[in-house]
Amino acid sequence: MESILSFLRSLARNNNREWFEKNKNKYLAARSEFEEFVTKLCKELPAIDPSLAGVDPKKSIFRIYRDVRFSKDKRPYKTNFAAAFSSVGKGLGLPGYYVHIEPGGKSIVAGGLYMPEAEKLAKVRQEIDYNGEALHKILADKKFKKWFDGLWDGDQLKTVPRGYPKDHPDAALLKMKSFITEHAFSDDEVKSPRFYKSVLTSFEALRPLNQYLTDAIS
């Protein structure tokens, strides 16, 4: 991971096409290292989540090129390497797993269901209404809590969605529009020989959450 972090640090300081083209070999070397990491993950992830069998490592990796068409930030390159894994590859809309490598303590693992379409969101809310206790049990599990501090609540409705009482015991969960969680790693942790095992172990802790969400939308 040191070569990956080193390249990304340099890219953050020189986020322009001229520098990138001059250092294309360094980019390709760093990307190759990340591809090896992701390929290894893809071989072992089906043992944690069988729905990930057959996931293509190269299709799981996000492009480094930014889409700047509608952004005020015109820097052409992302300053991270990232990959996502679900039963439909890195496609959004289904519960999955995510790994993100970025210098400065910005590396994370994450998972869950991000911004599902209205029909799927309604199904998750219905499952919480019917069986919120099961979700609370997952979030309180020791293995889960070792890595994750609950669900991200930065994208919530201001009020409980229509059809549910305002004093619903799981009002906070029902107001969520995404059901995701994450764990951050320092640069030293990313460079540690234990990092790969940590990613696998954290994904294993995420599995019950993703199963709950998968069952809900199924």
C-alpha positions as CSV (number, residue, x, y, z in Angstrom):
1,M,0.0,0.0,0.0
2,E,3.0,2.4,0.4
3,S,3.4,2.8,-3.3
4,I,-0.3,3.5,-3.7
5,L,-0.4,6.1,-0.9
6,S,2.8,7.7,-2.3
7,F,1.4,8.1,-5.8
8,L,-1.9,9.5,-4.5
9,R,-0.1,12.1,-2.3
10,S,1.8,13.3,-5.3
11,L,-1.3,13.4,-7.4
12,A,-3.1,15.5,-4.8
13,R,-0.3,18.0,-5.1
14,N,-0.3,17.9,-8.9
15,N,-3.8,17.3,-10.0
16,N,-3.5,18.3,-13.6
17,R,-3.3,16.4,-16.9
18,E,0.3,17.5,-17.7
19,W,1.7,16.0,-14.5
20,F,-0.5,12.9,-14.8
21,E,0.7,12.1,-18.3
22,K,4.4,12.6,-17.3
23,N,3.8,10.2,-14.4
24,K,1.5,7.7,-16.2
25,N,3.9,4.8,-15.4
26,K,3.6,5.5,-11.7
27,Y,-0.1,5.6,-11.9
28,L,-0.2,2.3,-13.8
29,A,2.1,0.7,-11.2
30,A,0.0,1.9,-8.3
31,R,-3.2,0.8,-10.0
32,S,-1.7,-2.6,-10.7
33,E,-1.0,-2.9,-6.9
34,F,-4.6,-2.0,-6.1
35,E,-5.9,-4.4,-8.7
36,E,-4.0,-7.2,-7.0
37,F,-5.5,-6.2,-3.7
38,V,-9.0,-6.2,-5.1
39,T,-8.5,-9.5,-7.0
40,K,-7.4,-11.2,-3.8
41,L,-10.5,-9.8,-2.0
42,C,-12.8,-11.1,-4.8
43,K,-11.4,-14.6,-4.4
44,E,-12.2,-14.6,-0.6
45,L,-15.4,-12.5,-0.4
46,P,-17.8,-15.3,-1.6
47,A,-16.9,-17.2,1.6
48,I,-18.3,-14.3,3.5
49,D,-21.2,-13.4,1.2
50,P,-22.1,-16.0,-1.5
51,S,-23.9,-13.4,-3.6
52,L,-20.4,-12.1,-4.5
53,A,-19.4,-15.2,-6.3
54,G,-18.1,-14.4,-9.8
55,V,-17.6,-10.7,-9.2
56,D,-15.1,-9.3,-11.7
57,P,-12.3,-7.4,-9.9
58,K,-11.6,-5.0,-12.7
59,K,-15.2,-4.1,-13.0
60,S,-15.4,-3.5,-9.3
61,I,-12.8,-0.7,-9.4
62,F,-13.8,2.9,-9.9
63,R,-12.2,5.1,-12.5
64,I,-9.7,7.6,-11.4
65,Y,-11.0,10.2,-13.8
66,R,-13.5,12.6,-12.4
67,D,-16.7,13.7,-14.2
68,V,-16.3,17.5,-14.1
69,R,-19.1,18.4,-16.5
70,F,-21.5,19.7,-13.8
71,S,-18.9,20.4,-11.0
72,K,-17.3,23.7,-10.0
73,D,-14.3,21.6,-9.0
74,K,-12.5,21.0,-12.3
75,R,-9.6,18.9,-11.0
76,P,-9.5,16.0,-13.5
77,Y,-8.5,13.2,-11.2
78,K,-9.8,11.5,-8.0
79,T,-7.1,11.3,-5.2
80,N,-8.2,7.9,-4.1
81,F,-8.4,4.3,-5.3
82,A,-11.7,2.6,-4.6
83,A,-13.7,-0.5,-5.3
84,A,-17.2,-1.7,-4.5
85,F,-18.6,-5.2,-4.4
86,S,-22.2,-6.3,-4.7
87,S,-24.2,-9.0,-6.6
88,V,-24.3,-6.7,-9.5
89,G,-20.6,-5.6,-9.4
90,K,-20.1,-2.0,-8.2
91,G,-23.5,-0.9,-9.3
92,L,-25.5,1.1,-6.9
93,G,-29.0,0.2,-5.7
94,L,-28.2,-3.1,-3.8
95,P,-26.5,-3.7,-0.5
96,G,-22.8,-4.0,-0.9
97,Y,-19.2,-3.5,0.4
98,Y,-16.8,-0.7,-0.3
99,V,-13.0,-0.1,0.2
100,H,-11.4,3.3,-0.4
101,I,-7.7,4.1,-0.2
102,E,-6.7,7.8,0.3
103,P,-3.8,9.4,2.2
104,G,-4.3,11.6,5.2
105,G,-6.3,9.1,7.2
106,K,-9.1,9.2,4.7
107,S,-9.1,5.5,3.9
108,I,-12.3,3.6,4.8
109,V,-14.2,0.5,4.5
110,A,-18.0,0.9,4.2
111,G,-21.1,-1.0,3.4
112,G,-24.9,-1.1,3.3
113,L,-27.4,0.4,1.0
114,Y,-26.8,3.9,-0.5
115,M,-29.6,6.1,-1.8
116,P,-31.9,3.3,-2.9
117,E,-34.7,4.1,-5.3
118,A,-38.1,4.9,-3.8
119,E,-39.6,1.4,-4.1
120,K,-36.6,-0.3,-2.3
121,L,-36.5,2.5,0.3
122,A,-40.1,1.9,1.1
123,K,-39.5,-1.8,1.5
124,V,-36.6,-1.2,3.9
125,R,-38.8,1.1,6.0
126,Q,-41.6,-1.4,6.0
127,E,-39.1,-4.1,7.3
128,I,-37.9,-1.7,10.0
129,D,-41.6,-1.1,11.0
130,Y,-42.3,-4.9,11.1
131,N,-38.9,-6.1,12.4
132,G,-36.8,-3.2,13.7
133,E,-35.7,-5.4,16.6
134,A,-33.6,-7.5,14.3
135,L,-31.8,-4.5,12.9
136,H,-31.1,-3.2,16.4
137,K,-29.6,-6.6,17.3
138,I,-27.3,-6.4,14.3
139,L,-26.1,-2.9,15.1
140,A,-25.5,-3.9,18.8
141,D,-23.5,-7.1,17.9
142,K,-20.0,-7.0,19.3
143,K,-18.4,-7.9,15.9
144,F,-20.3,-5.1,14.2
145,K,-19.5,-2.5,17.0
146,K,-15.8,-3.4,16.9
147,W,-15.7,-1.8,13.4
148,F,-18.7,0.4,13.0
149,D,-20.4,3.1,15.1
150,G,-24.0,2.7,14.0
151,L,-25.5,3.9,10.7
152,W,-24.6,7.2,9.0
153,D,-27.3,9.7,9.7
154,G,-26.1,12.6,7.5
155,D,-28.9,12.1,5.0
156,Q,-32.2,12.0,6.9
157,L,-35.7,13.4,6.4
158,K,-36.7,16.1,8.8
159,T,-39.9,14.2,9.8
160,V,-41.1,10.6,9.9
161,P,-42.2,9.5,6.4
162,R,-45.8,9.4,5.5
163,G,-47.7,6.4,6.8
164,Y,-45.8,6.1,10.1
165,P,-46.7,7.7,13.4
166,K,-44.5,10.6,14.5
167,D,-43.8,8.8,17.8
168,H,-42.7,5.6,16.1
169,P,-40.1,3.9,18.3
170,D,-37.8,3.6,15.3
171,A,-38.5,7.1,13.9
172,A,-34.7,7.8,13.5
173,L,-34.2,4.8,11.3
174,L,-37.4,5.4,9.3
175,K,-36.2,8.9,8.5
176,M,-33.0,7.6,6.9
177,K,-32.7,7.7,3.1
178,S,-29.5,5.6,3.1
179,F,-28.5,2.7,5.4
180,I,-24.7,2.8,5.4
181,T,-21.8,2.6,7.8
182,E,-18.1,3.1,7.6
183,H,-14.8,2.6,9.5
184,A,-11.7,4.8,8.9
185,F,-8.1,3.7,8.8
186,S,-5.0,5.8,9.4
187,D,-2.2,5.7,6.8
188,D,-0.1,3.5,9.2
189,E,-3.0,1.0,9.5
190,V,-3.3,0.9,5.7
191,K,0.4,0.2,5.3
192,S,0.3,-2.5,8.0
193,P,0.5,-6.2,6.9
194,R,-2.7,-6.6,8.9
195,F,-4.7,-4.3,6.7
196,Y,-6.0,-6.9,4.2
197,K,-7.2,-9.1,7.1
198,S,-8.8,-6.1,8.7
199,V,-10.8,-5.3,5.5
200,L,-12.0,-8.9,5.3
201,T,-12.9,-9.0,8.9
202,S,-14.8,-5.8,8.7
203,F,-16.7,-7.0,5.7
204,E,-17.6,-10.1,7.6
205,A,-19.0,-7.9,10.4
206,L,-21.0,-6.0,7.7
207,R,-22.6,-9.2,6.3
208,P,-25.6,-9.4,8.7
209,L,-26.6,-5.8,7.9
210,N,-26.4,-6.4,4.2
211,Q,-28.4,-9.6,4.6
212,Y,-31.1,-7.7,6.5
213,L,-31.3,-5.1,3.8
214,T,-31.3,-7.7,1.0
215,D,-34.1,-9.6,2.6
216,A,-36.1,-6.4,3.0
217,I,-35.9,-5.3,-0.7
218,S,-36.4,-8.9,-1.9
